[in-house]
């Protein structure tokens, strides 16, 4: 369904360690708005996933996605990039009909 590059995994593991989030999981959500229509929302939460949630494990990183969100991001690769303007997660999916330059918002 989704993939994390080695750079993304390393950054997430660094955040988990620095913020002491070992008991939490990473949830990926989609929000309406932004320049291309939808944007991604990543956050750590302690709330136990529901029985309906999709759960993925990447090198001890537990990623949780609501099934409806999964329909939108199926096939997405999540990378972490550094640039002159700072770093951030970049989402790439060939099913997106358009994507903004920063790689954080998209339309289908």
C-alpha positions in Angstrom: 0.0 0.0 0.0 2.6 2.6 1.1 6.4 2.6 1.2 8.9 4.5 3.3 12.3 5.3 1.9 15.4 4.7 4.0 15.7 8.5 4.5 12.1 8.7 5.7 12.5 5.8 8.1 15.7 7.3 9.5 14.0 10.7 10.1 11.0 9.1 11.8 13.2 6.9 14.0 15.2 10.0 15.0 12.0 11.9 15.9 10.7 8.9 17.9 14.0 8.8 19.8 14.4 12.6 20.3 10.8 13.1 21.4 10.6 9.9 23.4 7.6 8.6 21.4 8.5 4.8 21.6 5.0 4.0 22.9 3.2 5.8 20.1 2.5 5.1 16.4 2.6 7.3 13.4 -0.8 8.1 11.9 -1.1 9.3 8.3 -4.2 11.3 7.5 -5.5 13.5 4.6 -6.8 17.0 5.0 -8.8 19.0 2.5 -7.6 22.4 1.3 -4.0 23.5 0.5 -2.8 24.5 -2.9 -3.5 21.3 -4.9 -6.6 20.1 -3.0 -5.5 17.6 -0.4 -2.6 17.5 2.0 -1.0 14.9 4.2 -1.1 15.1 7.9 1.5 13.0 9.9 1.3 12.8 13.7 2.2 10.5 16.5 -0.6 9.3 18.8 -1.0 7.1 21.8 -4.6 6.2 20.9 -5.0 2.5 20.2 -5.8 1.9 16.5 -9.3 0.7 15.8 -10.1 -2.7 14.3 -10.8 -1.0 11.0 -7.4 0.8 10.8 -4.7 -0.4 8.4 -1.5 -1.0 10.3 2.0 -1.3 8.6 5.3 -1.9 10.3 8.5 -0.5 8.8 11.6 -1.3 10.9 9.8 -0.9 14.2 7.8 2.1 12.9 4.1 1.4 13.3 2.2 3.4 10.7 -1.6 3.6 11.1 -4.0 4.6 8.3 -7.8 4.9 8.2 -9.1 2.6 5.4 -10.8 5.6 3.7 -7.4 7.4 3.7 -5.8 4.3 2.4 -8.0 4.5 -0.8 -6.4 7.9 -1.6 -2.8 7.1 -0.8 -2.5 3.5 -2.0 0.8 3.2 -3.9 2.4 6.3 -2.2 6.1 6.5 -1.5 7.0 8.7 1.5 10.5 10.2 1.4 12.4 12.7 3.5 14.2 15.5 1.7 16.6 18.3 2.8 16.6 21.5 0.8 17.8 25.1 1.1 14.4 25.9 2.7 14.5 23.1 5.3 13.6 19.5 5.3 10.3 17.7 5.0 8.5 14.6 4.0 7.6 14.2 0.3 4.8 12.1 -0.9 4.9 10.6 -4.5 2.2 8.7 -6.2 1.7 8.2 -9.9 -2.1 8.2 -9.3 -2.1 11.9 -8.3 -3.4 14.0 -11.2 -1.4 17.0 -9.9 0.9 17.8 -7.0 2.3 21.1 -5.7 6.0 21.8 -5.9 6.6 21.0 -2.2 5.2 17.5 -2.6 2.8 17.9 0.3 -0.5 18.5 -1.4 -2.1 16.7 -4.3 -5.3 16.2 -6.3 -6.7 13.0 -7.8 
